[in-house]
Amino acid sequence: MLEEILAAGFAELSLSVDERAIPRYRRYYDALAAQNKVMNLTAIDGEADSARLHFLDSAALLTLADFRGKSVIDVGSGAGFPGLALKVAEPDMRLTLLDSLDKRVRFLRGLADELGFEDVDCLHARAEEAPPELRESFDIACSRAVARLNLLCELCLPFVRTGGLFLAMKGPGAEEETREAARAIRLLGGELERVALYPIPGTETRHSAVMIRKVRETPKSYPRRWAQIKKQPL
């Protein structure tokens, strides 16, 4: 079932993936389902929902931006969405998965090895406490279901080089969050490019990707500590 759903979904998205992608998604799903029995990685269960709401939802970002040859950081990776699922569909990208929970990072590291990816770095750190060498060093930062956009911008935009892109995955109604985050985007060196609605193949669901271009360096005073970010959002 998973293989058929993915093949149909990629066709619907007009995405061409190499012959290794769908077998890799099968290994990904099997590892995720097994680990989810002993560790709360995802509330989405079953082959059909995982194929559509995890794998195809993540891969749909490839219709919005060019990831080929890019350095990408997934902030708050969780079970690897969208970052590792994107890597399966577009292996010609250099990926860093960042998560604050060590057991999730260990799962991701083992999974990346199992999928045959040698150019995936899995880091255990909070975004606002990440190693300084990561600052302004990525072409693309992406994140899904981590925080409201005004908070998320402060966590993610410092990672993006000038000229790069931050993609925040949101539900279908991202307009309010985007308006709320306008000041944060500006202060952190970003500029709203567009809010793209995209379909999830095989469903009636449409999700949003808030696309923010990095137009200048983020001031060195950001990001602040998480307690301050939450208490005094930009």
Secondary structure, 3 states (H helix, E strand, C coil): CHHHHHHHHHHHCCCCCCCCHHHHHHHHHHHHHHHHCCCCCCCCCCHHHHHHHHHHHHHHHHHCCCCCCCEEEEECCCCCCCHHHHHHHCCCCEEEEEECCHHHHHHHHHHHHHCCCCCEEEEECCHHHCCHHHCCCEEEEEEECCCCHHHHHHHHHHHEEEEEEEEEEECCCCHHHHHHCHHHHHHCCEEEEEEEEEECCCCCCEEEEEEEEECCCCCCCCCCCHHHHHHCCC
